[in-house]
């Protein structure tokens, strides 16, 4: 966190050396999850609404720690492999992470590239983060700022994982024609990213937390046209902030790798979400926007939406144990589907969309 934030800036706890943040501070329209769902059903954009974040539950904190311990070594390799690939494939890449799920990934890649630059002479990777909102698009004001800072560079849009590929669709539809929708992710079970460290459905530790693993930044929202998208700082959660510890852990996990590291390739899934949509339809959910496949997307549903049903490939899989816990605690029905192309999928109660 900057010791002396500038007037009008966000007092976040992300290290300024790791990321330039293109968000402005503002007060959101705060509503409960139930109120948010009702407003979305009435036609209000979810990009104008924010539900206050709660202190991470014991289930969330335990899932975060367990995922980091269980998958951390692999995630370190995924970050290193993806970073090395971008440095090989592009002469002037600039990371533009999609807040919030992409922001810690971009920070880890930026740190690693900076370390390699000092020891191996490879280029550094500048890193910016900005907002993209489903159904609205990328923050064009922020995008213009990034492009002005790096004229002629190739922008690499960074996210944590994919579900159905909705973000890529939103990205492609809202970018100006001269900017290619180059998407890089750690986990791409949808098989849609330009660059994917793996196509396995994998629980990334930061998927089970929100602001407390992303500099205390809230989810992004809009307050008016032609303005930077906004966020607020969840200051009441400061005692639970693990941002610095998470980035330090990722830094250590990438330490064994050099810029010549190459990840093994894996086959790209072909429209795996179609099977999930079919299963959802059998359960009475016909709107694709209410179907959230992948363990990351399912987790987000349980953290900030109204889940109606949980689909699991294997109820005993350690990466979905937290979902089974959350579903049981909330009385949400769970069904097992051994042939599910993802580890998990969550269905949102019909009526809303995101």
C-alpha positions in Angstrom: 0.0 0.0 0.0 1.3 3.5 -0.8 2.2 5.3 2.4 0.7 8.5 1.1 -2.1 8.0 -1.4 -2.7 10.9 -3.7 -6.0 12.8 -3.2 -8.8 11.0 -5.1 -6.9 7.8 -5.3 -7.9 4.4 -3.9 -6.1 3.5 -0.7 -5.7 -0.1 -1.8 -3.0 -2.5 -0.5 -1.6 -3.7 -3.9 2.1 -2.8 -4.2 2.4 0.1 -6.7 5.5 -1.5 -8.2 3.4 -4.5 -9.2 0.5 -2.8 -10.9 -0.9 0.5 -12.1 -4.6 0.7 -11.2 -7.1 2.4 -13.5 -10.1 2.7 -11.2 -11.5 5.7 -9.5 -12.8 5.9 -6.0 -16.6 6.2 -5.7 -19.5 5.2 -3.5 -21.6 2.4 -5.0 -25.2 1.7 -4.6 -25.1 -0.8 -1.8 -27.7 -3.5 -1.7 -28.1 -6.9 -0.2 -27.7 -10.0 -2.4 -31.4 -10.5 -2.4 -32.1 -6.9 -3.3 -29.4 -7.1 -6.1 -31.1 -10.1 -7.6 -34.5 -8.4 -7.6 -33.0 -5.2 -9.2 -31.3 -7.3 -11.8 -34.6 -9.0 -12.6 -36.1 -5.6 -13.0 -33.6 -4.6 -15.6 -31.0 -2.7 -13.6 -27.4 -3.5 -14.6 -25.4 -5.5 -12.0 -22.6 -3.1 -13.0 -24.3 -0.4 -11.0 -24.9 -2.4 -7.9 -22.6 -3.6 -5.1 -23.3 -5.9 -2.2 -21.2 -5.1 0.9 -18.5 -7.8 1.5 -18.5 -9.8 4.6 -15.6 -11.0 6.7 -14.4 -14.2 5.0 -16.0 -17.2 6.6 -14.0 -20.0 8.2 -14.9 -22.2 5.2 -13.5 -19.5 2.8 -10.3 -19.0 4.8 -9.8 -22.8 5.1 -10.4 -23.3 1.4 -7.9 -20.5 0.5 -5.2 -22.0 2.7 -5.8 -25.5 1.5 -5.9 -24.6 -2.1 -2.6 -22.6 -1.8 -0.9 -25.6 0.0 -2.4 -28.2 -2.4 -2.2 -26.5 -5.7 0.5 -23.8 -5.0 3.5 -25.7 -6.6 1.5 -26.3 -9.8 0.2 -22.7 -9.9 3.8 -21.4 -9.6 4.7 -23.5 -12.7 1.6 -22.2 -14.5 2.5 -18.6 -13.8 6.1 -19.1 -14.9 5.2 -21.0 -18.0 2.6 -18.4 -19.1 5.0 -15.5 -18.4 7.8 -17.2 -20.4 5.5 -17.9 -23.3 4.3 -14.3 -23.6 7.9 -13.0 -23.5 8.8 -15.5 -26.3 5.8 -14.7 -28.4 5.6 -10.9 -28.3 8.3 -8.2 -28.6 6.5 -5.6 -26.5 3.9 -7.2 -24.4 2.0 -5.2 -21.7 -0.2 -7.0 -19.2 -3.7 -5.6 -18.7 -5.3 -7.7 -16.0 -9.1 -7.7 -15.6 -10.0 -6.7 -12.1 -10.4 -8.5 -9.8 -9.7 -12.2 -10.6 -6.9 -11.3 -13.1 -5.2 -8.7 -10.8 -3.2 -11.1 -8.5 -2.2 -13.1 -11.6 -0.9 -10.1 -13.4 1.0 -8.9 -10.2 2.7 -12.3 -9.9 3.7 -12.3 -13.6 5.0 -8.7 -13.3 7.1 -9.7 -10.3 8.5 -12.7 -12.1 9.4 -10.8 -15.3 11.1 -8.1 -13.2 13.2 -10.8 -11.5 14.1 -12.4 -14.8 15.0 -9.0 -16.2 17.5 -8.5 -13.4 19.1 -11.9 -13.7 18.6 -12.9 -17.4 18.2 -9.7 -19.2 14.7 -10.5 -20.5 12.2 -7.6 -20.9 10.1 -6.5 -18.0 6.3 -6.8 -18.3 4.4 -3.6 -17.5 1.2 -4.4 -15.7 -2.0 -2.4 -15.6 -5.4 -3.4 -14.2 -8.8 -2.2 -15.3 -12.5 -3.0 -15.2 -14.6 -5.1 -17.5 -18.3 -5.7 -16.9 -20.3 -8.4 -18.5 -23.0 -7.0 -20.7 -21.3 -3.5 -20.7 -17.8 -4.1 -21.8 -14.3 -2.9 -21.0 -13.6 0.4 -19.5 -12.7 2.4 -22.6 -11.4 5.4 -20.7 -8.9 3.2 -18.8 -8.0 1.4 -22.0 -7.1 4.7 -23.6 -4.9 5.5 -20.7 -3.0 2.2 -21.0 -2.6 2.6 -24.8 -1.3 6.1 -24.4 1.3 4.9 -21.9 2.5 2.1 -24.2 2.0 3.2 -27.9 2.6 0.3 -30.3 2.7 -2.4 -27.6 0.7 -5.6 -27.7 -1.9 -5.6 -24.9 -2.3 -9.0 -23.2 -5.5 -9.2 -21.2 -5.0 -11.4 -18.1 -7.6 -13.2 -16.1 -7.5 -16.1 -13.6 -9.8 -18.7 -15.3 -12.5 -19.1 -17.8 -16.1 -20.5 -17.4 -18.1 -20.3 -20.6 -15.9 -17.7 -22.2 -18.3 -14.8 -21.5 -15.5 -12.4 -20.6 -13.7 -13.1 -23.9 -16.9 -12.4 -25.7 -17.4 -9.1 -23.8 -13.8 -8.2 -24.4 -13.9 -8.9 -28.2 -17.2 -7.0 -28.6 -16.1 -3.9 -26.7 -12.5 -3.4 -27.8 -11.7 -0.9 -30.7 -11.0 -2.7 -34.0 -7.3 -2.0 -33.7 -6.9 -3.8 -30.4 -6.9 -7.6 -30.6 -8.7 -9.6 -27.8 -5.6 -11.5 -26.7 -6.6 -13.3 -23.5 -4.1 -15.1 -21.2 -5.4 -17.2 -18.3 -3.9 -19.7 -15.8 -6.9 -22.1 -16.1 -8.9 -22.4 -19.3 -11.4 -25.2 -19.0 -13.7 -23.5 -21.5 -10.9 -23.8 -24.1 -11.3 -20.2 -25.4 -8.2 -18.2 -24.3 -5.5 -17.2 -26.7 -2.9 -18.3 -24.2 -3.7 -20.8 -21.4 -1.3 -22.2 -18.9 -3.6 -25.2 -18.5 -7.0 -26.2 -19.7 -7.7 -28.2 -16.5 -10.4 -26.9 -14.2 -8.3 -25.9 -11.2 -9.1 -24.1 -7.9 -6.9 -21.0 -7.7 -6.6 -19.9 -4.1 -7.8 -16.3 -4.7 -11.0 -17.6 -6.2 -12.4 -18.3 -2.7 -11.7 -14.7 -1.4 -12.7 -11.3 -2.8 -11.3 -8.0 -1.7 -9.1 -9.5 1.0 -6.8 -11.0 -1.7 -7.0 -8.1 -4.1 -5.7 -5.1 -2.2 -9.1 -4.6 -0.4 -10.6 -3.4 -3.7 -14.4 -4.0 -4.1 -15.9 -5.4 -7.3 -15.8 -2.7 -10.0 -18.9 -0.7 -10.9 -20.0 2.2 -13.0 -21.3 5.5 -11.9 -21.8 7.3 -15.2 -21.0 7.2 -18.9 -17.6 8.3 -20.3 -16.0 8.0 -16.8 -13.4 5.6 -15.4 -15.1 2.6 -13.8 -15.0 2.7 -10.1 -14.2 0.7 -7.0 -14.2 1.3 -3.3 -11.9 0.0 -0.6 -13.3 -2.5 1.8 -11.5 -0.9 4.8 -13.5 -2.8 7.4 -11.8 -6.0 6.2 -8.3 -4.7 6.7 -7.6 -7.1 9.5 -8.3 -10.0 7.1 -6.3 -8.7 4.2 -3.9 -11.4 2.8 -2.9 -9.6 -0.4 0.8 -9.1 0.5 1.1 -12.7 1.8 -0.6 -14.1 -1.3 1.7 -12.2 -3.7 4.7 -13.2 -1.6 3.6 -16.9 -1.7 3.2 -16.7 -5.5 6.6 -15.0 -5.8 8.2 -17.9 -3.9 6.4 -20.5 -5.9 7.7 -19.1 -9.2 11.3 -18.9 -7.9 12.5 -22.3 -9.3 11.7 -21.3 -12.9 13.6 -19.4 -15.6 12.5 -17.7 -18.8 13.3 -20.9 -20.8 10.6 -22.9 -19.0 8.0 -24.5 -21.2 4.7 -25.9 -20.0 3.5 -29.2 -21.4 0.7 -28.7 -23.9 -2.8 -30.1 -23.3 -5.7 -30.6 -25.7 -8.1 -27.7 -26.0 -11.7 -28.5 -24.9 -14.3 -27.9 -27.6 -17.4 -26.1 -26.3 -17.5 -28.1 -23.0 -20.1 -25.7 -21.6 -22.7 -27.1 -24.0 -23.0 -30.2 -21.8 -23.4 -28.0 -18.7 -26.2 -26.0 -20.4 -27.9 -29.3 -21.3 -27.8 -30.4 -17.6 -29.0 -27.0 -16.5 -32.0 -27.2 -18.9 -32.9 -30.5 -17.4 -33.0 -28.8 -14.0 -35.2 -26.0 -15.3 -32.6 -23.3 -15.9 -32.6 -22.3 -19.6 -30.9 -18.9 -19.5 -27.2 -19.4 -20.2 -26.3 -16.4 -18.2 -27.5 -18.2 -15.1 -25.2 -21.2 -15.7 -21.7 -20.8 -14.3 -19.3 -23.6 -15.1 -15.8 -24.1 -13.6 -14.8 -24.3 -10.0 -13.8 -20.6 -10.0 -17.1 -19.4 -11.4 -19.1 -21.7 -9.1 -17.3 -20.3 -6.1 -18.1 -16.7 -7.1 -21.8 -17.6 -7.3 -21.7 -18.9 -3.7 -19.9 -15.8 -2.6 -22.0 -13.1 -4.2 -25.1 -14.4 -5.9 -28.2 -16.6 -5.1 -27.2 -20.2 -6.1 -30.0 -22.6 -7.0 -28.1 -25.8 -7.7 -24.6 -27.2 -7.6 -23.3 -29.7 -10.1 -20.1 -31.6 -9.2 -18.1 -34.1 -11.1 -16.7 -35.7 -8.0 -18.1 -34.7 -4.5 -14.9 -36.0 -2.9 -12.5 -33.9 -5.1 -10.5 -31.6 -2.8 -10.9 -28.6 -5.1 -14.7 -28.7 -4.7 -14.9 -29.6 -1.1 -15.6 -26.0 -0.1 -18.4 -25.8 -2.6 -20.1 -28.9 -1.1 -19.7 -27.3 2.3 -21.2 -24.0 1.2 -24.1 -25.7 -0.5 -24.8 -27.9 2.5 -24.7 -24.9 4.8 -27.1 -22.9 2.5 -29.4 -25.8 1.8 -28.6 -25.8 -1.9 -29.2 -29.1 -3.7 -26.1 -30.8 -5.1 -26.0 -33.5 -7.8 -23.1 -35.6 -9.0 -22.3 -35.9 -12.7 -19.2 -38.0 -13.3 -19.0 -36.9 -17.0 -19.2 -33.2 -16.2 -16.5 -31.5 -18.3 -15.7 -29.2 -15.4 -15.0 -29.9 -11.8 -18.1 -27.9 -10.8 -20.9 -25.7 -12.1 -23.4 -23.5 -10.2 -26.8 -22.5 -11.4 -28.2 -19.1 -10.3 -31.8 -18.8 -9.2 -33.8 -18.0 -12.4 -34.7 -14.3 -13.0 -31.3 -12.6 -12.7 -28.3 -12.4 -14.9 -24.7 -11.4 -14.8 
